[in-house]
Amino acid sequence: MIKKNIIIFMPTIDYGGGVEKNFFIITNYLSTKFKKITVVTLSQAVKTKLNNKVNIVCPKISLIHYLGRRLRFIVALVYLLQTILVNKKPTVFCFQGIIYCTLLCKIIGTKIIVRSNSSPSGWSNNFIKMILYKKIYSFADTIVVNSQNFKKEIKKKFNLESVCIYNPLNKIEVLKNSKKEINFNFFNKKYLNLISVARFAEQKDHECLIRAINLLKNKSNIKLLLIGSGNLKKKISYLIKKFKLSKNIKIIDYQKNPFPFIKMSDVFILSSKYEGSPNVLLEAITLNKLIISSDCPTGPREILDEGKGGILFKVGDYKRLSNIIQFLKKKNKKFDKLKTHAKKRLYRFDYKKRLDDYFKIVST
C-alpha cells in the first residue's frame, strides 16, 4: 500500500450517469493501492457503493435537495479545503466541479488531477467561456479525458495537453447482471425492439429519436423502450402523446440494472448531441447488440471504429435515423459483421489495464 494522501472530489451523485459509475469503480480500485483515500462529497449515499477503506467526508445532514448547483459546489469546496489542510501534501483528484476545485487547489498550492467527462462542444459555446476554461484548465497538473478525439478537442480548443484513459469496462459484471430474470412484456418478438438508456436531458436529444419513430409508426412494427430519469421526462412524455406513439414507445424510470432490458432488445440507440465516451455503448456491445449512434463529439465514432462496429448518423438528423431503423427491418448479414467487429475492439476498454492507468497517473 502506497503511503500517499489522495483526496477525491465528487460533490454530488446522480446514479443515472456514467461519471458516477466511473467514480465508484476508480475510487474503489485506488483504495486497494493507497493507504489513505478520502472522498469529499455532499451525498451520504456514496457510503453504500464505496468500500470500507475509503474515508468519506460528508455533512451529516444531506444538503443536495435544498441547494442550487453552484451553492452545493461552494459548500463542498469548504469541506475540501478543510480536508486538504489536515492532510500532508495531498493529491486532489477531481471528478466534478472542475473549475471550482482547480481554482482552490491553485490558490493553496495543492496538486490536482482533473477528469473531464464530456466533450468541450457541450460546455464551451461562447468566447468568454472559452477563455475562462482555457485559463483555469491550464492550472491543473494533469487533465484526464476518456477518448482520443476528446484529447484532440482539448488540444484544438484550448491548446492544452491531456492524457487519454479509456473507461474501464467490467464485461463479467455486465454479463452477470444481464441474466437477472425480469417480468417485462413490452417487447414483441415479431417487432423490431429498440432501446435507449440515458438521462432525460437536453444533451441526450430524445426528441430526435421520438421524431424518427413518428415517421415510421404507420410503416413498421417497432417498439422503443426509453430508460431514464431527468428534468425533461415530462416533455418527452408529452411528445409521445402528441404523436400518438404510446403503443410504440414506453418509458420506465432509471434502473440500477438496465442490462436485462438491453439483453431483450434487438438494437441499442444513442441520440446524444455530445458525450465524452458513453459507457452504455460499451455495455450494449458486450451484450451483442447492434448499435445506432449519433456521430456526436466525442466517443461514439471512436467506440464504433469509424462506423465499422455500428451505424452512425448526423446529430439531430431524425429523418436519417428513421431511414436506418426502417432498413433494419430487412435481415442483413452486414449487421452481424458490425456487431462482431465492435466486440473485437472492446479490448481497448480492458477493465484491469485501464484502472492500472489511473493508478499510474495518481501515484506519479
C-alpha positions as CSV (number, residue, x, y, z in Angstrom):
1,M,0.0,0.0,0.0
2,I,1.4,3.4,-1.0
3,K,1.6,6.0,1.8
4,K,0.2,8.9,-0.2
5,N,-2.8,11.0,0.7
6,I,-5.4,11.0,-2.1
7,I,-8.5,13.2,-1.9
8,I,-11.2,12.6,-4.4
9,F,-13.7,15.4,-5.0
10,M,-17.2,14.4,-6.1
11,P,-19.7,17.0,-4.8
12,T,-22.9,15.3,-5.9
13,I,-24.1,12.0,-7.1
14,D,-26.6,11.2,-9.9
15,Y,-26.8,7.4,-10.1
16,G,-28.0,7.5,-13.7
17,G,-24.8,8.9,-15.0
18,G,-21.6,7.4,-16.4
19,V,-19.5,9.9,-14.5
20,E,-20.8,8.5,-11.2
21,K,-20.3,4.9,-12.4
22,N,-16.6,5.5,-13.2
23,F,-16.2,7.4,-10.0
24,F,-17.2,4.4,-7.9
25,I,-15.2,1.9,-10.0
26,I,-12.0,4.0,-9.9
27,T,-12.2,5.1,-6.3
28,N,-12.7,1.5,-5.0
29,Y,-9.8,0.4,-7.1
30,L,-7.5,3.1,-5.9
31,S,-8.5,2.3,-2.3
32,T,-6.7,-1.1,-2.8
33,K,-3.5,0.7,-3.8
34,F,-3.2,3.6,-1.5
35,K,-3.1,3.6,2.3
36,K,-5.4,6.6,2.6
37,I,-8.2,7.6,0.2
38,T,-10.6,10.3,1.2
39,V,-13.8,11.3,-0.7
40,V,-15.2,14.7,-0.3
41,T,-18.9,14.8,-1.2
42,L,-22.3,16.2,-0.1
43,S,-24.0,12.8,-0.9
44,Q,-24.3,10.5,2.0
45,A,-25.5,7.7,-0.3
46,V,-21.9,7.1,-1.6
47,K,-21.3,5.0,1.6
48,T,-23.3,2.2,0.1
49,K,-21.1,1.9,-3.0
50,L,-17.7,2.6,-1.6
51,N,-15.7,0.0,0.3
52,N,-14.8,0.4,4.0
53,K,-11.2,1.5,3.2
54,V,-12.5,4.8,1.8
55,N,-12.7,7.7,4.3
56,I,-15.8,9.8,3.5
57,V,-16.0,13.5,4.3
58,C,-19.7,14.5,4.1
59,P,-22.2,16.7,6.0
60,K,-24.3,14.7,8.5
61,I,-27.4,16.4,7.0
62,S,-27.9,16.0,3.3
63,L,-27.8,19.3,1.5
64,I,-28.4,18.3,-2.0
65,H,-32.1,18.8,-2.2
66,Y,-32.1,22.2,-0.7
67,L,-29.2,24.0,-2.5
68,G,-28.7,25.2,-6.1
69,R,-25.9,23.6,-8.1
70,R,-23.3,26.4,-7.6
71,L,-24.1,26.7,-3.9
72,R,-23.6,23.0,-3.5
73,F,-20.2,23.2,-5.1
74,I,-19.2,26.1,-2.8
75,V,-20.2,24.2,0.3
76,A,-18.4,21.2,-1.0
77,L,-15.3,23.3,-1.5
78,V,-15.3,24.4,2.1
79,Y,-15.2,20.7,3.1
80,L,-12.5,20.1,0.6
81,L,-10.3,22.9,1.9
82,Q,-10.7,21.6,5.5
83,T,-9.7,18.1,4.3
84,I,-6.6,19.4,2.4
85,L,-5.4,21.4,5.4
86,V,-5.5,18.3,7.8
87,N,-3.7,16.1,5.3
88,K,0.0,16.3,4.5
89,K,0.7,17.3,0.9
90,P,-2.3,15.5,-0.6
91,T,-3.1,15.0,-4.3
92,V,-6.6,16.0,-5.3
93,F,-8.4,14.0,-7.9
94,C,-11.4,15.9,-9.2
95,F,-14.4,14.2,-11.0
96,Q,-16.9,17.1,-10.8
97,G,-16.9,20.8,-10.3
98,I,-13.6,21.1,-12.0
99,I,-13.5,24.9,-12.3
100,Y,-14.2,25.5,-8.6
101,C,-11.8,22.7,-7.5
102,T,-8.9,23.7,-9.7
103,L,-9.1,27.3,-8.7
104,L,-9.0,26.3,-5.0
105,C,-6.1,24.0,-5.4
106,K,-4.1,26.5,-7.5
107,I,-4.6,29.2,-4.8
108,I,-3.4,27.0,-1.9
109,G,-0.7,25.2,-4.0
110,T,-2.1,21.7,-3.9
111,K,-1.5,19.2,-6.7
112,I,-4.7,18.5,-8.7
113,I,-5.7,15.9,-11.3
114,V,-8.9,16.6,-13.2
115,R,-11.0,14.1,-15.1
116,S,-13.0,15.9,-17.8
117,N,-16.1,13.9,-18.6
118,S,-17.8,15.4,-21.7
119,S,-16.8,17.0,-25.0
120,P,-15.9,20.7,-24.9
121,S,-18.5,21.1,-27.6
122,G,-21.1,20.9,-24.9
123,W,-19.7,23.4,-22.5
124,S,-17.5,25.9,-24.3
125,N,-20.1,27.5,-26.5
126,N,-19.1,31.2,-26.2
127,F,-15.9,33.2,-26.4
128,I,-15.8,34.2,-22.7
129,K,-16.3,30.6,-21.6
130,M,-13.5,29.5,-23.9
131,I,-11.1,31.9,-22.4
132,L,-12.2,31.1,-18.8
133,Y,-12.0,27.3,-19.3
134,K,-8.6,27.5,-21.1
135,K,-7.0,29.5,-18.3
136,I,-8.4,27.5,-15.4
137,Y,-7.8,24.1,-17.0
138,S,-4.2,25.2,-17.5
139,F,-3.8,25.3,-13.7
140,A,-4.4,21.5,-13.4
141,D,-1.3,19.3,-13.1
142,T,-2.9,16.6,-15.2
143,I,-6.1,16.6,-17.4
144,V,-7.5,13.1,-18.0
145,V,-10.0,12.5,-20.8
146,N,-11.7,9.3,-21.9
147,S,-11.3,9.3,-25.7
148,Q,-8.6,10.1,-28.2
149,N,-11.0,12.5,-30.1
150,F,-11.7,14.2,-26.7
151,K,-7.9,14.6,-26.3
152,K,-7.7,16.2,-29.8
153,E,-10.6,18.6,-28.9
154,I,-8.9,19.8,-25.7
155,K,-5.7,20.5,-27.7
156,K,-7.5,22.2,-30.6
157,K,-9.8,24.4,-28.5
158,F,-7.5,25.2,-25.5
159,N,-4.1,24.2,-26.7
160,L,-3.7,22.0,-23.6
161,E,-2.2,18.6,-23.3
162,S,-4.2,15.8,-21.8
163,V,-3.9,12.1,-21.0
164,C,-6.5,9.7,-22.6
165,I,-7.6,6.8,-20.4
166,Y,-10.5,4.8,-21.9
167,N,-13.3,3.9,-19.5
168,P,-12.8,0.6,-17.7
169,L,-15.4,-2.0,-18.8
170,N,-16.3,-4.8,-16.5
171,K,-17.7,-7.3,-19.0
172,I,-18.1,-10.0,-16.4
173,E,-20.3,-7.8,-14.3
174,V,-22.4,-6.7,-17.3
175,L,-23.0,-10.3,-18.4
176,K,-23.7,-11.5,-14.9
177,N,-26.3,-8.7,-14.3
178,S,-28.0,-9.3,-17.7
179,K,-29.0,-12.8,-16.6
180,K,-31.4,-11.5,-13.9
181,E,-35.0,-12.5,-14.8
182,I,-37.5,-9.7,-15.2
183,N,-41.2,-9.6,-15.9
184,F,-41.4,-7.3,-18.9
185,N,-43.9,-7.7,-21.7
186,F,-43.5,-4.6,-23.8
187,F,-41.1,-6.1,-26.3
188,N,-42.5,-8.4,-29.0
189,K,-40.6,-11.0,-31.0
190,K,-42.5,-10.0,-34.1
191,Y,-41.4,-6.4,-33.8
192,L,-38.0,-4.6,-34.1
193,N,-37.3,-3.9,-30.4
194,L,-35.2,-0.8,-29.8
195,I,-33.8,0.6,-26.5
196,S,-32.2,3.8,-25.3
197,V,-30.8,4.2,-21.8
198,A,-30.0,7.9,-20.9
199,R,-30.9,10.8,-18.7
200,F,-33.8,12.9,-19.9
201,A,-31.7,15.9,-20.6
202,E,-31.1,18.3,-23.5
203,Q,-27.7,16.7,-24.2
204,K,-29.3,13.3,-24.9
205,D,-31.7,14.6,-27.6
206,H,-34.6,12.1,-27.1
207,E,-36.7,14.3,-29.3
208,C,-34.7,13.3,-32.3
209,L,-35.3,9.6,-31.5
210,I,-39.1,10.2,-31.0
211,R,-39.5,12.1,-34.2
212,A,-37.7,9.3,-36.1
213,I,-40.2,6.7,-34.7
214,N,-43.0,9.1,-35.5
215,L,-42.1,8.9,-39.2
216,L,-42.3,5.1,-39.0
217,K,-45.4,4.4,-36.9
218,N,-47.6,3.5,-39.9
219,K,-44.9,1.6,-41.7
220,S,-43.2,-0.7,-39.4
221,N,-43.7,-2.9,-36.3
222,I,-41.5,-1.1,-33.9
223,K,-41.1,-1.0,-30.1
224,L,-38.9,1.6,-28.4
225,L,-38.1,1.4,-24.7
226,L,-36.6,4.6,-23.0
227,I,-35.0,4.0,-19.6
228,G,-34.0,7.1,-17.6
229,S,-35.0,9.9,-15.4
230,G,-34.4,13.7,-15.5
231,N,-35.9,17.1,-15.8
232,L,-37.1,16.6,-19.4
233,K,-39.1,13.5,-18.7
234,K,-42.4,15.4,-18.8
235,K,-41.5,17.0,-22.1
236,I,-40.6,13.6,-23.6
237,S,-43.9,12.0,-22.3
238,Y,-45.8,14.9,-23.9
239,L,-44.1,14.4,-27.3
240,I,-45.0,10.7,-27.2
241,K,-48.7,11.5,-26.5
242,K,-48.7,14.3,-29.1
243,F,-47.5,12.0,-31.9
244,K,-49.8,9.2,-30.6
245,L,-46.9,6.8,-30.1
246,S,-47.9,5.3,-26.7
247,K,-48.2,1.9,-28.3
248,N,-44.8,2.1,-29.8
249,I,-42.8,3.9,-27.1
250,K,-42.6,3.1,-23.4
251,I,-40.8,5.0,-20.6
252,I,-39.6,3.4,-17.4
253,D,-37.6,5.1,-14.7
254,Y,-33.8,4.8,-14.2
255,Q,-32.8,1.2,-13.4
256,K,-29.8,0.2,-11.3
257,N,-29.5,-2.8,-13.5
258,P,-30.7,-2.0,-17.1
259,F,-28.8,-5.0,-18.6
260,P,-31.7,-7.5,-18.7
261,F,-33.7,-4.9,-20.7
262,I,-30.8,-4.3,-23.1
263,K,-30.4,-8.0,-23.5
264,M,-34.1,-8.4,-24.5
265,S,-33.8,-5.7,-27.2
266,D,-32.5,-6.0,-30.8
267,V,-30.9,-2.6,-31.2
268,F,-29.4,0.0,-28.9
269,I,-29.7,3.7,-29.9
270,L,-27.8,6.7,-28.6
271,S,-29.0,10.1,-29.9
272,S,-26.8,12.5,-27.9
273,K,-25.7,15.9,-29.0
274,Y,-22.4,15.5,-27.3
275,E,-20.7,12.9,-25.0
276,G,-17.3,12.1,-23.6
277,S,-17.1,8.3,-24.1
278,P,-20.5,6.7,-23.3
279,N,-20.2,3.7,-21.1
280,V,-23.6,2.5,-22.2
281,L,-22.4,1.8,-25.7
282,L,-19.7,-0.5,-24.4
283,E,-22.2,-2.3,-22.2
284,A,-24.6,-2.8,-25.1
285,I,-21.8,-4.1,-27.4
286,T,-20.9,-6.5,-24.6
287,L,-24.4,-7.8,-24.8
288,N,-24.1,-8.3,-28.5
289,K,-26.4,-5.5,-29.6
290,L,-26.3,-3.7,-32.9
291,I,-25.5,0.0,-32.2
292,I,-27.0,3.0,-33.9
293,S,-25.5,6.3,-32.6
294,S,-25.3,9.9,-33.4
295,D,-21.9,10.9,-34.7
296,C,-21.6,13.3,-31.8
297,P,-18.4,14.7,-30.2
298,T,-16.9,12.7,-28.7
299,G,-16.8,8.9,-28.2
300,P,-19.3,7.1,-30.4
301,R,-17.3,7.2,-33.6
302,E,-14.2,6.1,-31.7
303,I,-16.0,3.3,-29.9
304,L,-17.6,2.1,-33.2
305,D,-14.3,2.3,-35.0
306,E,-15.3,4.9,-37.6
307,G,-18.6,3.0,-38.3
308,K,-17.1,-0.4,-38.7
309,G,-18.7,-1.5,-35.5
310,G,-22.1,0.2,-35.7
311,I,-24.2,2.7,-37.6
312,L,-23.6,6.5,-37.2
313,F,-25.9,9.3,-38.2
314,K,-25.6,13.1,-38.1
315,V,-26.6,14.7,-34.8
316,G,-30.3,15.7,-34.8
317,D,-31.0,14.1,-38.2
318,Y,-34.2,12.2,-37.3
319,K,-35.1,11.6,-40.9
320,R,-31.8,9.7,-41.5
321,L,-32.3,7.8,-38.2
322,S,-35.8,6.9,-39.3
323,N,-34.4,5.5,-42.6
324,I,-31.8,3.5,-40.8
325,I,-34.4,1.9,-38.5
326,Q,-36.6,1.1,-41.4
327,F,-33.7,-0.5,-43.2
328,L,-33.0,-2.7,-40.1
329,K,-36.3,-4.5,-40.7
330,K,-34.5,-6.3,-43.6
331,K,-32.3,-9.0,-42.2
332,N,-28.8,-8.4,-43.4
333,K,-25.6,-10.3,-42.6
334,K,-23.8,-7.0,-42.6
335,F,-25.4,-6.2,-39.2
336,D,-23.8,-9.3,-37.7
337,K,-20.4,-8.2,-39.0
338,L,-20.8,-4.8,-37.4
339,K,-21.6,-6.4,-34.0
340,T,-18.6,-8.8,-34.3
341,H,-16.2,-6.0,-35.2
342,A,-17.4,-3.9,-32.3
343,K,-16.9,-6.7,-29.8
344,K,-13.4,-7.4,-31.1
345,R,-12.5,-3.7,-30.4
346,L,-13.6,-3.8,-26.8
347,Y,-10.1,-4.8,-25.7
348,R,-9.3,-1.1,-25.7
349,F,-11.5,-0.8,-22.6
350,D,-9.9,-3.6,-20.6
351,Y,-11.0,-3.3,-17.0
352,K,-7.7,-4.1,-15.2
353,K,-5.4,-2.2,-17.7
354,R,-7.5,1.0,-17.7
355,L,-7.7,1.0,-13.9
356,D,-3.9,0.5,-13.7
357,D,-3.6,3.6,-16.0
358,Y,-5.5,5.6,-13.4
359,F,-3.2,4.2,-10.6
360,K,-0.1,5.3,-12.5
361,I,-1.5,8.8,-13.1
362,V,-2.4,9.3,-9.4
363,S,0.7,7.8,-8.0
364,T,3.1,9.9,-10.1
